[in-house]
Amino acid sequence: MLFGDPLPQLDAHSGYRGPVACRAAGITYRQLDYWARTGLVEPSIRGAKGSGSQRLYSFRDILVLKIVKRLLDTGVSLQQIRAAVTALHSRGVDDLASITLMSDGASVYECTSPDEVIDLVAGGQGVFGIAVGRVWHEVEGSLAELPVDHASQPVVEDELAKRREAKRQQAG
């Protein structure tokens, strides 16, 4: 990891449930649910499938959630945020830490060097910037003490789902 190693090494099937993702990203569960249902930021480990199931988000998903929250807080349009999220998904995890997202309030620009940031600001376009590496560090710190779940573990939350799971196990 870029900033030390406070997080456990997660395999491809381990991640964080919705409430943990919300807490780490600083968003409400309603926002998380809406963004997942509309495809803005979908969980990459496990999506919700019916009653009693829960989404499972990777570290990278939570990083993107926190960036989306920051962009929304500064007034960037959802259309521009969707474009930024698409660009972030096309990059490797290691590349994300070196990016600074800049915005003039209407568009989002991806800067990969200090010179690009200076050029953007000098051109009068840059209004604010988000250093993705710094956000990465914040998310690492938030998640260090929070529980990790494994996608193969059955998740049963409500009474109805518990009964259905018990019936399935009796029948199988």
Buried (B, 14 or more C-beta within 10 A) or exposed (E): EEBEEEBEEBEEEBBBBBEBBBBBBBBEEEBBBEBBEEEBBBBBBBEBEEEBBBBBBBBBBBBBBBBBBBBBEBEBBEEBBBBBBEBBBEBEEEEBBBBBBBBBEEEBBBBEEEEBBEBBBEEEBBBBBBBBBEBBBBBBBBBEEBEBBBBEEEBBEEEEBEEBBEEEEEEE
